[in-house]
Amino acid sequence: MGILLTATADAAGGSAAGGGLLMVGYLVIIVAFMYFLMIRPQKKEQKRVAAMLAEMSVGDVVLTTSGFYGIVIDITDDTIIVEFGSNKNCRIPMQKSAIAQIEKPDAE
């Protein structure tokens, strides 16, 4: 009778270890799924924005995050001076992170 009980206990323990391995497999799949759906696209967007800001030069037309269009007058390390409107008196210093889009002037 004792041999029969140890045989069934070994069989039950073997299936529990297999279930734990299956659970680890599911966990790896979920982490990989989250990486490809959430983390990777965010890093690609950050690289795109950093490249866009690095290519910015004086005279470019920019769109700010608040929706205003302006022309870049001066660029420093982390700020830029943007001129808004046609009256040349509205020059506002802004952080580079406030730029949403850059349009290069057409060379015709």
Backbone torsions as a table, in degrees:
resi	resn	phi	psi	omega
1	MET	NA	-38.0	179.5
2	GLY	-64.4	-34.8	178.8
3	ILE	-66.9	-39.2	179.9
4	LEU	-64.7	-39.6	-179.9
5	LEU	-68.3	-39.2	178.8
6	THR	-69.6	-32.6	179.1
7	ALA	-67.6	-42.0	179.6
8	THR	-71.1	-33.0	177.9
9	ALA	-67.5	-39.7	177.0
10	ASP	-64.5	-39.2	179.9
11	ALA	-66.4	-39.9	179.7
12	ALA	-68.8	-38.2	179.1
13	GLY	-67.3	-35.0	179.0
14	GLY	-65.9	-38.5	-179.7
15	SER	-74.3	-29.4	177.7
16	ALA	-68.6	-37.1	177.7
17	ALA	-67.6	-37.2	176.9
18	GLY	-65.9	-36.5	176.9
19	GLY	-66.2	-37.4	177.3
20	GLY	-65.7	-38.6	178.2
21	LEU	-67.0	-38.4	177.3
22	LEU	-64.9	-38.4	178.9
23	MET	-65.7	-40.0	176.8
24	VAL	-64.1	-39.2	177.3
25	GLY	-61.2	-44.2	177.7
26	TYR	-63.2	-39.4	179.6
27	LEU	-62.8	-41.4	178.0
28	VAL	-64.5	-40.9	179.3
29	ILE	-64.9	-41.4	-180.0
30	ILE	-66.0	-41.3	179.1
31	VAL	-65.5	-42.0	177.8
32	ALA	-63.7	-40.8	178.2
33	PHE	-61.4	-44.6	178.7
34	MET	-64.5	-38.0	179.6
35	TYR	-61.9	-48.1	-175.7
36	PHE	-74.6	-22.0	179.9
37	LEU	-96.6	-24.7	-173.9
38	MET	-119.4	-50.3	-171.4
39	ILE	-79.5	-46.8	-175.8
40	ARG	-62.6	-46.8	177.8
41	PRO	-62.4	-34.7	179.4
42	GLN	-66.7	-40.3	178.5
43	LYS	-67.9	-36.4	176.9
44	LYS	-64.3	-40.2	178.8
45	GLU	-66.1	-40.2	177.8
46	GLN	-63.0	-39.6	177.9
47	LYS	-66.8	-38.3	179.2
48	ARG	-64.8	-44.0	-179.6
49	VAL	-66.3	-41.0	178.9
50	ALA	-63.7	-40.0	178.0
51	ALA	-67.2	-38.0	178.9
52	MET	-64.1	-44.4	-179.4
53	LEU	-69.7	-30.2	178.5
54	ALA	-70.7	-28.9	-179.5
55	GLU	-86.7	-3.7	-177.6
56	MET	-67.3	138.1	179.4
57	SER	-137.3	168.7	179.7
58	VAL	-64.4	134.6	179.4
59	GLY	99.6	-9.0	178.6
60	ASP	-73.5	147.2	174.1
61	VAL	-89.9	126.9	-177.4
62	VAL	-119.8	151.8	172.6
63	LEU	-111.5	123.6	-178.9
64	THR	-84.3	167.3	179.0
65	THR	-66.9	-19.3	177.3
66	SER	-88.3	-3.0	174.2
67	GLY	98.6	10.1	179.7
68	PHE	-95.2	139.0	173.5
69	TYR	-95.2	140.4	178.4
70	GLY	-155.8	173.8	-179.6
71	ILE	-113.5	133.4	-179.0
72	VAL	-73.0	126.2	-179.8
73	ILE	-102.1	-41.9	-177.3
74	ASP	-147.9	147.4	-179.9
75	ILE	-128.2	129.1	171.6
76	THR	-116.9	-165.5	-175.7
77	ASP	-58.8	-54.4	-177.1
78	ASP	-123.0	0.8	178.0
79	THR	-127.9	159.4	174.1
80	ILE	-135.1	158.3	174.5
81	ILE	-110.3	123.5	-176.2
82	VAL	-115.3	135.9	178.3
83	GLU	-101.7	124.1	-179.0
84	PHE	-108.0	142.7	175.7
85	GLY	78.8	-177.3	-176.4
86	SER	-102.3	1.5	-174.6
87	ASN	-91.8	-0.8	174.8
88	LYS	62.2	2.5	179.8
89	ASN	-101.6	-9.2	-176.8
90	CYS	-100.1	82.7	178.6
91	ARG	-113.0	121.9	-174.2
92	ILE	-124.5	127.8	172.9
93	PRO	-75.7	137.7	-178.2
94	MET	-137.2	158.6	171.8
95	GLN	-77.5	150.4	178.9
96	LYS	-63.4	-28.4	-179.2
97	SER	-68.8	-11.8	179.2
98	ALA	-85.4	1.5	179.6
99	ILE	-91.7	125.6	-179.1
100	ALA	-99.2	-31.5	-175.8
101	GLN	-153.5	147.6	178.6
102	ILE	-125.0	133.0	175.8
103	GLU	-118.9	122.8	178.5
104	LYS	-76.6	142.2	177.4
105	PRO	-68.1	142.5	-179.9
106	ASP	-74.1	134.9	177.4
107	ALA	-100.5	97.9	-178.6
108	GLU	-108.4	NA	NA
